[in-house]
Amino acid sequence: MRTKALLLAAAFAAAGVATSMAQVYSVNAVGYVNVTLKPGFNMVSNPLNAADNTIGTLFKNIQGTIPGGLSVFKFVNNNFVSASWDEFDLKYAPDDAAAVTVVPGEGTFVFNPGSTDLTLTFVGEVKQGDTTTPIPRGFSIKASVVPQAGKPDAFGLPAVPGDSLYKYNTATKNYDPSTFDEFDLKWVPDLPVINVGEAFFYFRNGAATDWTRHFDVNNPT
């Protein structure tokens, strides 16, 4: 099945993929978010709008020494663009991949080549007001545009019959899928909670659309 094949390819057969967990330490318009990178692959989103949203800058803010080979993979047009940390030049390479942006609402795979957890810190502004996250037809990696944990449909994620969301399950080492049912016109099973700093695979069966919402830190609904 093409859907399954694409997902398996996108996951790099990563039996050790771990869903990212995060803690939000500020509910102000400007703050920071810590995301834990487990050994192996992690699905990570950018929860804050930084001054520089490129891979080369966003993923450099890791506590301690960044291990050589730590890699970031962004899914673009059904292919991955990847940048890896060079422990000698102390930067992500190649330069063109390091210059790719990851804005709030988008996600990546991050590979931690070590045997211990790493802490990645995002610093920036909470997106407020009316926000729009494009959702293309087919597969993409998406996330909440603001640092707020919850079920995506509670935040206005649009869906048509055949749309599917895939959250990685660290216990089973596989995806937990939910599909928008054409008969009941609801998610089956219910969508899972997506944590702050976590991303998910999304398959859009319908035409490309936008995920829009309004958010105010003083009234975070």
Secondary structure, DSSP 8 states (H G I E B T S, - for coil): -HHHHHHHHHTTT-TT-EE-EEEE---SSEEEEEEEE-SEEEEEE--SB-S--BHHHHTT-BSS---TT-EEEEEETTEEEEEEEETTTTEEESHHHHT-B--TTBEEEEEE-SSS-EEEEEEEE---EEEEEEE-SEEEEE--SSS--B-GGGGT----TT-EEEEEETTTTEEEEEEE-TTT-SEES----B-TTB-EEEEE-SS-EEEEEEE-TTS--
